[in-house]
Amino acid sequence: MALRLTEQPSLHDHLEKKSVMELLREINEEDKKVPLAIEAVLPELEKLTTAIEKTIKGGGRFFYLGCGTGGKLAVLDILEVPNTYGVDPEIWQAVLAGGVENLVLDLEEAEDDLEEGWRTLRDKHHITPKDFVLGISASGCTPYVLAAMKACKEHGIPCGSICNSNDSPISDYVDYPVEILTGPEFITGSTRMKSGTSQKLICDMISTTIMCRLGRVEGNQMVQANLINNKVIDRSVRNLMSRNPQLTDYKFCEEAIKKCGNVKKTEQYLFEQGVIDKLPEL
């Protein structure tokens, strides 16, 4: 049986004998291949992202499902999206082998569990055909992910996949497969490197694109970000003032932002109060 692309020998050898600069330069050379590999699958990524957008706009939920590096990166995305864009966390979720609550325990053995993924989707999240599940597996044959995707397909739940091997088994079990061929890893089989980098970039691309499409971004600004710290408050105040040039009192805008919760809500409030005479035109 041929080795999966992610398990093929590194193009670099005798790493223990190399200098710091040699190692850094060669890792960087490999990393440069990742954006080009993603560029090659943009059409497939467009179909996947469009399907996820349709799900969200139709009142459904989106779930990443994975283990290892891919699963952890998915958890990072679902932790950041609600605050960044002010969306309900129920809309953007992740299912991680071993449980999201056990993220730091690194329960790698859970990737061989054939039942947990689907059981979590079914029993904990009450998954339905209105929702969408995106499986992440560098090899495309991780048992945990593969079994869950097969079950989703059998139950009529729209699903897609992100993997880093060609002709991967997972692609046969989903509606929207995306195979990013980043090639052999710098350290043979260490998919936390190029494969993981591609997965992080794609999670960012999908979530950012959809949040823009949902109107959570206007111009190029986050207009519904949760006010989680002083940095975000200051950014929101400056955004409010730039969108509404008649507002020149920083302190007044800061107090209004804190009262209302985000830029969009503040603009609506100030418009209703007659402080601004019109809402910003998109």
N, C-alpha and C positions, 0 to 999 in steps of 0.2 A: 504494500500500500504506500502510495507516494506521500511524502511529508506535506502537511499543510504549509502554506506559504509562511505563516507566522512562526513555524518551527524549523524552517530551513536554516542552514549554517550562516552565520554572519559573514559579511564580505570583508571583515577585518579580523586579524588574528594576532596572536602574541601580545594581547592587550596589557598583560602584566609587565611587559618590558618597555612600554611606551612612556614618554614624558607626559607631564601634565598638559602641555600645549598640544602635543600630538593627539592625546585623547579628546581634549576639548574640541579641536579642529575636526576630528573625524566624526564625533557625535554630531557636531553642527552640520557637517556635510550630509549626514543621514537625515537630520531633521528638516533640511531644506526640501527634501523629497515629499514631505507630507502635504503642503498646500497644493502641489501639482497633482498628487494623487486624488485629492478632493475635487480639484477643478475637473478632472476627468469624469467624475460621477455627478456633476451638477444637474444634469437632466433627471437622473433618478432621484436625487435629493429634492428637486422641485416637486416631483410627483408625491413623494412622501410628505413633505411639508404642507403641500396643498391639502392632502387628505387629513392631516392633523388639524389644520385650520378649519376645515369643514366640520370636523367633529366638535371642536370648541364652539364654533358659531351655532351649531345645532343643539347646544345644551349638554354635550357630553363631556367626559373627562379624558385627560391624557395621562398615561402611565409609561415611564421608563421601566424596564425590567432587566436586571443583570446581576453579575457577581464580579468579584475581583476588581481590577482597575476600572473597567467600564461601569460597573454598578456604583462604585464610589463616586465617579465623576458625575453620574446621573443624579446622585443624592446632592452633590454640590450645586447642580443646576436648580433642583427643586427647592433648595434652601434659599437661593438668591432671587429667583424670579418673583415670588410674592411681594417682597419688600421693594425690589427695583421697579416693579410695574404696578404695584397695588392691586394684584389680582387675588382672588380667593384661593388659598392653598389647596382646597379640594379639587380645583381644576387641573393643577399641575403637580403630579405625584410621582413617586418612585417605589418600586418593589425591589428590595435587595436580598440576595441569598443570605440567610441567617438573621434577617431583620434589620431595618434601618436603624432601630434603636441600639443595635449591636455593632454599628459601623466600626468603631475603634478596636473591636475585638478581632477583626480580620479573620472571620470564620471561613477560610478558604475551602475547607472540606465540604461546605454546604453546596458547592457548585456541582457536586455529584448527586444531589437529591433530586429525584425525578418527580416528586409530588409537591414539594413546598411551594414552588412558584405559582402553579395553578390554584393550589389550595388557598394561598394568600389572596390572590385576585378574587377568587370566588367567595370565600368565607369572610374575609376582613373587609374587602372593598366592594363586594357585591357587584362585580363587573357585569356589564350588559353590552349588547351590540351597539348601543349608542356611544360607547367609549372607544378608545384607541390604545393599543399597547405596542410599544417599540422595544424590541429585544436587542440587547447589546452583547456581542460575543466576538472577541478578536478572531478566534479560530473558526467561528461559525458552527461549531459542533459541541459547545459546552452543554452537558446534559441538563442542568437546571433550566437554562434558557430555552434549549431546544424542545424540551417536554412542555414547557409552558406555552410556547408559540404554537406547537401542534394542537394543544387543547384549545387555545384561542381560535384557531382556524376551524376546529371541529364544532365550536359553539357559535360560529358566525360573528366573532368579534374582529373588527378591522385591525390589522396589525402590520408592522413593518420591522425591518432589522437593519442593524449596522454591524458589519463584520469586516475583517481585513484579510480574507482569503477568497480566492476565486472558486466558483462552482461549489460553494459551501452548502451543507445540508440545510441550514436554517433558511436559506433563500427559497427552498421548496415549500416551506411551511408558512410563508407570509405573503401578504398582498403587495407590499412595497419593499423589496429588498434593495439594499445599497451595499456594494462591496468596494471598499476603499483599499486598493492594493498598494500598501506602503512598503512592501518587500520585507526581506529578512531583517530582524532586529540587530542593533549594534552588538548587544549581548544576545547570543542565540536563545530564542524563545522568550526573551524578556519583553512581553507585550505591554508593560507599563511605559515603554518608551515611545516609539513611533506610532504604534497602534493606539496607545492611550492618548497621545497628542492629537491624533486625528479624531478620536472620539470626543475629546474636550472641545475641539474646534467645531465639530458638527453639532454638539449639544448647544453651544453658543449660537450657532447659525440658525438652528431650528427655533429655539426659544425667542431669540431677538427678532427674527423675521415675523413670527406669529404675533408677538406683542406689538410690533409696528402695525401689522395688518388689523389688529384689534383696536387701534387708536390709542394705545397706551403710550405712544410716542407721537409728538407733534413737532414738525420741523426736524430737529435732531435732538430734542430734549425729552427727558422723562417727566411727564406732566402729572402722573398719578403715583409717584413714588411715595412710599410710607416714610414718615418723618422719624427715622430710627436714631439719628444722632445729629449733632450740631453741623457737621459737614453737609449733610443732606438738607437740613433746614436752610443753611446759607445758600446752597446751590438753588434751592427752590425759590427763595426770595429773589435772588438775582434773575432767575428765569422769569418769574412773575413780572418784575420790573422791566425786563427787556421786551416782553410781549405786550406790555401796556405802558408806553412811554410817559403817560400822564401821571403814573405813580412814581414819585420821586423821594418819598420818605421811607427809608429803609426800615426804621423801627415800626412804623405803622404796618408795612407789608409783612414784617416778621410776626407781629402779633396776629394779623389776619390769617397768615398761613398756619400758625399754631392752632388757631381757633377752628379752622375749616378742615385741615388735614392734608391737603395737597394743592397743587397749582390750579387744577381744573375746578375743584370745589370752591377755592378762594375766588377765582374769577367769576363764577356764577353768583356767589354771595355778594361780591362787590358790585356786580351789575344790577342785581335786584335791589341793592341799597342805594343805587344811583351814584356810586363813587366813580365807576367807569361807565361811559355812555354806550359802549358796545363790546361784545366779546371778540377776541382775536379771530381774524379770518384765516382759515387753513388754506 
